[in-house]
Amino acid sequence: MMDLSDTRVLVTGCNGGIGQAITRGFRDAGAAVFGVDVQPSPEVAGELADYLQADLSTLSGIDQVVRWADPYAVNVLVNNAAIFDMGPFLESSLTSMQRQFDINVRATVGLMQGIASQILARGEPGRIINFSSQAGRRGEALVSHYCATKAAVISYTQSAALALAPHGINVNAIAPGVIDTPMWDQVDALFAKYEGLAPGQKKQQVGDAVPQGRMGDPEDVVGAVLFLASSASHYITGQTLNVDGGNVLS
């Protein structure tokens, strides 16, 4: 386990499967962890240095998080919060598209700007880790909006990395593959609806298709995040690391 005792990390979406695993991973590595989620969670909140319930789908929610984080001198930001929806392209809702872009992209960019500005003002190095997805590597007929948001995260990660490299702030992304989280129950149900599958069938199919032969667990993502938050990754920036059991080769 890495020693991250000098790290003060902000994790968004800290109540979800991956977010909760990341939060605990940082805590176990000695970091001070500040969590944000739209849902209240006394269980998770009790494990954190502090917890904020905030809605990142709104500009006021983004600003609330930035202002709340400032006194804690956060030097690592993990943009994990995201939502998912799907449907046939010709029927896909523009309202759903907007909501996915608001949370998956606009909140990611807004928090990068806000937290990076605070790190710069303190004159110290920092790390930003954004969550893309293997869905950001290519489009899918039923998942057009979500795929587009995750592709945008990769692009903004690259742009922010170039802008912040001279200032000692590294910006990278993680692209998880199929990770068995509560969100995947929603995904499975939607695939069952649109592809005429039995409940659980899509999860079985995607797990079997992974070269390593299974869906990932949230804990499978933690090591990559801790690495990118540590000094061991000081010469890595602008990259998107696949954590997907070999699904995407790049």
N, C-alpha and C positions, 0 to 999 in steps of 0.2 A: 504494500500500500504506500502511495506517495504521501509525503509530508506537505500538506497545504495549510499549515497553521498560520501562515502569513496572508492567507487569502480571505477576502470578504466578498462573497459571491451572491448575486441576485439570480434566482431561478424563477422563471414564469411558468405557469401551468404546473405548479409543484404538487398538486393533488392527484395528477394523472399517473398512469402506470410508469411511463418513462420518467416523468418529472419527479415522482416520489422516489424512484430508485436513484436518480441523480442527487436529489437532496440528501438522501441517507449516505450515498457514497462520499459526497463532500464532507458531511458531518464526521463520518468515520475517519476521513483523512485529516481532520483537525481544523477544517475551515469554519468560519462564521457564515452561516447560511441564512439569507433573507428571502422568504418565499412570497410569491404573489399568485393568487388564483381568483377566479370569479366566484367559486363556491367556498363557503366556510368549511373548515376542517379542523376541529379541535385536536384530532389525533396527530396530524401533520404539524400543525402550528406549535404543538408542545415540543417538537424536535428541533425547532428553529430558533435562531437568535431573535427574529421578529417575523411577523406575518402580516400581510395586507390583503384584504379582500378588495379587488378592483376589477372593473370591466374594461378590458383592453380593446373592445370593439369601438370605443368612443375616444375622441381626442382628449376629453377631460380625464378619462381613465388613464391614458398614457401619461399625461402631464402629472396626474396624481402620483403615479409610481415613481416618476423621475424626481419629483420633489421629496417624496418619502425616503428615497434611497440616499439622497445627498448627505445627510449627517452621518451615515454609516460608512462613507468613504469606500464604496463598492469598487473593487478593482477587477472583478470578473463578472461578466454578464452572460447568462445562458438564456437565450430566447427559445424557449421550448413550447410555449402556449400555441395551440392551433386547433382548428375545427375541421371537420370533414363532411362533405356531402357529395352526392353523385346522382346521375340520371342521364338518359339518352341526350346527346348533344343538342338535337333540334328541340327538345323539350326542357332543357336545363334552364333553371330560373336565373334571371339576371339579378334578382334580389339575393339569391343564394350566392351567386358569384361575388356580389359586393360585400356581403358579410364575410365570406372566406378571405377576400383580399384585405378587408379591414383588420382582421385579427392575424392572419398568417403573414401578411406583408407589411401593412401600414404600421402595426404595432411593433413589428421587428425593427423597421427602419427608425421609427420614432424613439424607441428605447436605445438603439445604437447611437443616435445623435445625442440624446440627453445624457446617457451614462458616459459616453466617450468625452463629451464636453467637460463633465465633472472630473474625469481622470486627467484630462489635459490641464485643467485649472490647478490641479494639485501637483502637476509636474512629475507624475510617476508612470511606470509602465502598466499596461493592462491587457486583458484578454477578453475577446468577445467570441462566443460560440453560438451560432445560429443553427436551428434545426430545419433542414430540408427533408428530403425523402427520396427513396428510389423512384417515386412518382415524379420527381422533378427532373429526372433524366430523359424522360420521353412521355409523349402524350398517351392517353388512353381514351377510347371512344366513350366510355361511361363516366369518366372521371376528369373531364376537361378542365373545370375550374380549379380543382384541387391541384392537379398536375401543374397548371400554370402558376399557382401561388408558390409552389415549391421550386419551380424553375426560377421564379423571380427572386427567391431567397438566395439561390446560388449566385445569381448575377449581382445582387446587392452586396453579398459577402465579398465578392471579388472587387467591386468598386470601393467599398469601405476599406478593404485591406490596403489598396493602393493609396487611398487618401490618408490613412492613419499610420502607415508604415514608418514615415519619417519621425513620428512622435512616439514610437515604442509601443504602439497598441497593435497586437496581432488579432486578426479577424479570420476565423475559419468556420466551417459548417460541418455538421454531421448529416449523413444521408442514411437513416435506418432503412432496412428492408421491411419484411413482414414481421412485426413484433407483436407478440400475443399480449395485448392490453385490453382493457374494457372497450376502447374505441373500436377494436376489431370485431366485437360482437355487433356493433352498429354497422360496420362495413359488411360483415357476413350477411346480415339481414337484408341490406340493400342489394347485394349481389343475388341473393335468393329471390328477391322481388323481380329484378330486371333480367336475370338469366334463367329463371325457372328452376333454381336449385333447391335442394332440401336444406333446412337449417344445419349449419356446421359443415356443409359440403365444400364451400369455398375455402374455409380455413384449412380443411384437410388438403385440398388441392394445392394451395399456395405453399403450405408447409412441405408437402411431398416434392414440390418443384425446386425448392432451395437445394443447391449443391450439397450442403451439409446435412440435408435430409429433415429439417425441422424448422418451424417458426422460431424466431428469436425470443428470448425473455428480456424484460426491461433491464435486468442486471447485465446483459450482454453489451449494453450501450455505455455503461458507466465508465469502464476503463478508458475508452476513447475520449470521453469528455474530460476526465481527470487529467489525461495526458495533455490535451490541448490547453488546459488551464494551468499547466505546470511550466516550470522553467525548462523542462526537457524538450519542449516544442518551440523554443525561442526563435528558431530560424525557419519556422513554418508559418506562412500566412497566405491568405487568399485561396485556400484549398477546401475542397469538400470531400470528407473522408467517408467512404462507404462502410457501413456496419450492417452487413446483409447476408452473411453466410455464403458469399460468392455469387449472389444474383447478378450484380453488375460488375463487370471487369473494366477497369479504367486506370 
